[in-house]
């Protein structure tokens, strides 16, 4: 199965023609990825096992039209990009978005780093509602990098404004500019290439711990060049260029329509009913 992952990946993303491992093609892949494969945690929300085995990732994300979170997206993309001729590897980052930690967060956010002509780039389709929709360079620390949506930048982690005690071993902080303010997203250390076993441990925590957001809340997102669409439990939000919209899904029909049409996720009626029932228990 693994030898076919890159071909299935290109097919899923709608990439046709000859492929060569260039920066331009890498940017095209990420743009297509965030539109073609939604971020989400239906499996962990339902208490199901989430596997990082390559054959199961292919089946779930590329064949069954399901969603996945960062560990699934980035494990799959690292394998696919390597097959396509890129020098790619995974690192685990610490998340600071929408939080003010008093201690160092667990390393749970998996990203893919790609080296092209001795320059390093971030390829991350799996951060959910604020994932960068294009490739970001790690060669221009402190400089604003435009994307089709929000501006991003990397800064030295110690320059992020956070106490160094919550930045253990982290080198660079990814920030996003929202309403004119730079906001911390997550921090990484490009030199900390991980093994598959490290990802398995992080995945076990994310998918099973009662303290994990991925077992407590339903979270889905998709994006394109014009907007982001997110769902947290029953609140559907659309953030476009210069406008936003918020809607509460108060009935099952609207919920089903959003899952299947907005996020384009194929899921059985039984599982969809189970998700809606669990949401009903969350005030």
C-alpha positions as CSV (number, residue, x, y, z in Angstrom):
1,X,0.0,0.0,0.0
2,X,2.7,2.5,1.0
3,X,4.3,2.6,-2.5
4,X,0.9,3.9,-3.8
5,X,0.4,6.6,-1.2
6,X,1.8,9.5,-3.3
7,X,-0.3,8.5,-6.3
8,X,-3.5,8.3,-4.2
9,X,-2.6,11.6,-2.6
10,X,-2.2,13.4,-5.9
11,X,-5.4,11.9,-7.1
12,X,-7.3,13.0,-4.0
13,X,-5.9,16.5,-4.4
14,X,-6.7,16.7,-8.1
15,X,-3.1,17.2,-9.1
16,X,-2.7,16.1,-12.8
17,X,0.4,15.9,-15.0
18,X,4.0,15.3,-14.4
19,X,5.2,16.0,-10.8
20,X,8.6,17.2,-9.7
21,X,9.5,18.1,-6.1
22,X,9.6,21.9,-6.5
23,X,8.6,24.7,-4.1
24,X,5.8,25.7,-6.5
25,X,4.4,22.2,-6.5
26,X,4.7,22.0,-2.8
27,X,2.6,25.2,-2.4
28,X,0.0,23.9,-4.9
29,X,-0.3,20.7,-2.9
30,X,-0.9,22.4,0.4
31,X,-3.5,24.8,-1.1
32,X,-5.3,21.7,-2.5
33,X,-4.9,19.7,0.6
34,X,-6.7,22.1,3.0
35,X,-9.6,22.2,0.6
36,X,-9.8,18.5,-0.2
37,X,-9.2,16.8,3.2
38,X,-11.0,18.4,6.2
39,X,-9.6,18.8,9.7
40,X,-11.6,17.1,12.3
41,X,-11.9,14.7,15.2
42,X,-15.1,12.7,14.8
43,X,-13.3,9.5,15.7
44,X,-11.7,10.6,19.0
45,X,-14.9,12.5,19.9
46,X,-16.8,9.2,19.6
47,X,-14.1,7.3,21.6
48,X,-12.9,5.3,18.6
49,X,-9.3,4.3,18.1
50,X,-7.3,6.7,15.9
51,X,-4.5,4.9,14.1
52,X,-1.4,6.3,12.4
53,X,-0.7,3.2,10.4
54,X,-0.1,4.3,6.8
55,X,-2.6,1.9,5.2
56,X,-5.4,3.0,7.6
57,X,-4.6,6.7,7.0
58,X,-4.9,6.1,3.3
59,X,-8.2,4.3,3.7
60,X,-9.6,7.0,6.0
61,X,-8.4,10.3,4.5
62,X,-7.8,9.4,0.8
63,X,-10.5,6.8,0.1
64,X,-13.3,7.1,2.6
65,X,-13.4,10.9,2.5
66,X,-13.1,11.3,6.2
67,X,-11.6,14.0,8.4
68,X,-8.4,13.8,10.5
69,X,-6.4,15.9,12.9
70,X,-2.8,17.0,12.8
71,X,-1.2,13.7,13.7
72,X,-3.1,12.0,10.9
73,X,-2.6,14.7,8.3
74,X,1.1,15.2,8.9
75,X,2.0,11.5,9.2
76,X,0.3,11.0,5.8
77,X,1.9,14.0,4.1
78,X,5.4,13.2,5.3
79,X,5.1,9.8,3.7
80,X,3.5,11.1,0.5
81,X,6.0,14.0,0.2
82,X,8.9,11.7,0.7
83,X,7.7,9.4,-2.0
84,X,7.3,12.4,-4.3
85,X,11.0,13.2,-3.9
86,X,11.0,15.8,-1.1
87,X,13.2,15.7,1.9
88,X,10.5,15.7,4.5
89,X,10.3,14.9,8.2
90,X,8.0,15.4,11.2
91,X,8.4,17.5,14.4
92,X,6.1,17.9,17.3
93,X,5.2,21.4,18.5
94,X,3.7,22.9,21.6
95,X,0.4,24.8,21.1
96,X,-0.2,28.3,22.6
97,X,-3.1,29.5,20.5
98,X,-6.0,30.9,22.5
99,X,-4.3,29.9,25.8
100,X,-2.0,31.4,28.4
101,X,-0.3,28.4,29.9
102,X,1.4,28.6,33.3
103,X,3.5,25.5,32.5
104,X,4.9,24.0,29.3
105,X,2.2,22.4,27.1
106,X,2.6,18.8,26.0
107,X,4.2,18.4,22.5
108,X,1.1,17.3,20.6
109,X,0.9,19.3,17.3
110,X,2.5,17.3,14.5
111,X,3.8,19.3,11.5
112,X,5.9,18.4,8.4
113,X,9.1,20.3,7.6
114,X,10.4,20.1,4.0
115,X,14.0,21.0,2.9
116,X,14.4,22.3,-0.6
117,X,17.7,23.6,-1.8
118,X,18.9,23.7,1.8
119,X,16.0,25.9,2.8
120,X,13.3,24.7,5.3
121,X,9.6,25.2,4.8
122,X,6.5,24.4,7.0
123,X,3.9,22.2,5.4
124,X,1.0,22.1,7.9
125,X,-2.5,21.3,6.7
126,X,-3.7,20.1,10.1
127,X,-4.0,22.9,12.7
128,X,-7.7,23.3,12.2
129,X,-9.2,26.7,12.2
130,X,-6.0,28.6,11.9
131,X,-3.8,26.3,9.8
132,X,-1.6,28.2,7.3
133,X,-3.1,27.8,3.8
134,X,0.2,28.0,2.1
135,X,3.8,26.9,2.7
136,X,5.8,29.1,5.1
137,X,9.5,29.7,5.1
138,X,11.7,29.1,8.1
139,X,14.5,31.2,6.4
140,X,12.9,34.6,7.1
141,X,12.5,34.7,10.9
142,X,10.6,37.9,12.0
143,X,9.3,38.7,8.5
144,X,5.6,38.8,7.6
145,X,4.6,36.1,5.2
146,X,1.4,36.6,3.3
147,X,-1.1,33.8,2.7
148,X,-4.4,33.9,0.8
149,X,-6.0,34.6,4.2
150,X,-4.1,35.9,7.2
151,X,-0.5,37.0,7.4
152,X,1.8,34.7,9.4
153,X,5.4,34.9,10.6
154,X,7.9,33.0,12.6
155,X,9.7,34.7,15.5
156,X,12.3,33.5,17.9
157,X,10.4,31.7,20.6
158,X,12.0,33.9,23.3
159,X,10.7,36.9,21.5
160,X,7.1,35.7,21.7
161,X,6.3,37.5,24.9
162,X,5.8,34.2,26.8
163,X,7.9,33.3,29.9
164,X,10.7,31.0,28.9
165,X,9.6,28.5,31.5
166,X,6.6,27.5,29.2
167,X,8.8,27.3,26.0
168,X,10.9,24.2,26.9
169,X,13.2,23.3,24.0
170,X,11.2,25.3,21.5
171,X,13.1,27.5,19.0
172,X,10.5,29.3,16.8
173,X,7.0,30.6,17.5
174,X,4.5,30.7,14.6
175,X,2.3,33.8,14.9
176,X,-0.8,34.9,13.0
177,X,-2.0,38.5,12.6
178,X,-5.6,38.8,13.6
179,X,-7.3,42.2,13.6
180,X,-3.9,43.9,13.6
181,X,-2.5,41.9,16.5
182,X,0.1,39.2,16.3
183,X,-1.1,36.1,18.1
184,X,1.0,33.0,19.2
185,X,-0.1,29.8,17.4
186,X,2.4,27.1,18.2
187,X,6.2,26.7,18.7
188,X,8.5,24.2,17.1
189,X,12.2,23.2,17.1
190,X,13.2,22.2,13.6
191,X,16.1,20.2,14.9
192,X,13.9,17.8,16.9
193,X,13.0,15.3,14.2
194,X,10.8,12.7,15.7
195,X,10.4,8.9,15.3
196,X,7.1,7.2,14.5
197,X,7.0,6.1,18.1
198,X,7.0,9.7,19.3
199,X,3.9,10.4,17.2
200,X,2.2,7.3,18.5
201,X,2.6,8.5,22.1
202,X,1.3,12.0,21.2
203,X,-1.6,10.5,19.3
204,X,-2.6,8.2,22.2
205,X,-2.8,11.2,24.5
206,X,-4.7,13.4,22.1
207,X,-7.3,10.7,21.2
208,X,-7.8,9.1,24.6
209,X,-7.0,11.5,27.5
210,X,-10.1,13.0,29.2
211,X,-8.1,16.3,29.4
212,X,-7.7,16.4,25.6
213,X,-9.9,18.9,23.7
214,X,-10.2,16.2,21.0
215,X,-12.2,13.9,23.3
216,X,-14.3,16.7,24.9
217,X,-15.4,18.7,21.9
218,X,-16.3,18.2,18.2
219,X,-14.0,20.3,16.0
220,X,-14.1,20.5,12.2
221,X,-12.6,22.9,9.7
222,X,-11.9,23.5,6.1
223,X,-10.5,26.4,4.1
224,X,-9.9,27.9,0.7
225,X,-8.4,31.1,-0.7
226,X,-11.5,33.1,0.3
227,X,-12.6,31.8,3.7
228,X,-12.4,29.4,6.6
229,X,-15.3,27.4,7.9
230,X,-15.2,25.9,11.4
231,X,-17.6,23.8,13.5
232,X,-17.1,23.5,17.3
233,X,-19.8,21.3,18.7
234,X,-22.9,22.9,17.2
235,X,-21.6,26.4,16.4
236,X,-20.8,26.8,12.7
237,X,-18.6,29.8,11.9
238,X,-17.5,31.3,8.5
239,X,-14.6,33.7,8.4
240,X,-14.1,35.4,5.1
241,X,-12.1,38.4,4.0
242,X,-13.6,41.2,5.8
243,X,-16.7,39.4,7.1
244,X,-17.7,36.6,9.4
245,X,-20.9,34.6,10.3
246,X,-22.0,32.5,13.2
247,X,-24.8,30.0,13.3
248,X,-25.9,27.5,15.9
249,X,-27.1,24.1,14.5
250,X,-30.2,23.5,16.5
251,X,-31.5,20.4,14.7
252,X,-30.1,17.2,13.3
253,X,-31.0,18.0,9.7
254,X,-28.8,21.2,9.7
255,X,-26.1,19.3,11.4
256,X,-26.1,16.5,8.9
257,X,-26.2,19.0,6.0
258,X,-23.1,20.8,7.4
259,X,-21.1,17.6,7.9
260,X,-21.9,16.2,4.4
261,X,-22.1,19.3,2.3
262,X,-19.9,22.0,4.0
263,X,-17.1,19.7,5.2
264,X,-17.8,17.0,2.6
265,X,-17.3,14.2,5.1
266,X,-18.7,10.7,4.3
267,X,-19.8,9.1,7.6
268,X,-22.3,6.5,8.4
269,X,-25.8,7.5,9.7
270,X,-25.2,5.5,12.8
271,X,-22.0,7.4,13.7
272,X,-23.6,10.7,12.8
273,X,-26.5,9.9,15.1
274,X,-24.0,9.0,17.9
275,X,-22.2,12.3,17.4
276,X,-25.4,14.3,17.6
277,X,-26.5,12.4,20.7
278,X,-23.2,13.2,22.5
279,X,-23.5,16.8,21.5
280,X,-26.9,16.9,23.1
281,X,-25.2,16.0,26.4
282,X,-22.9,18.9,26.2
283,X,-24.6,22.1,27.5
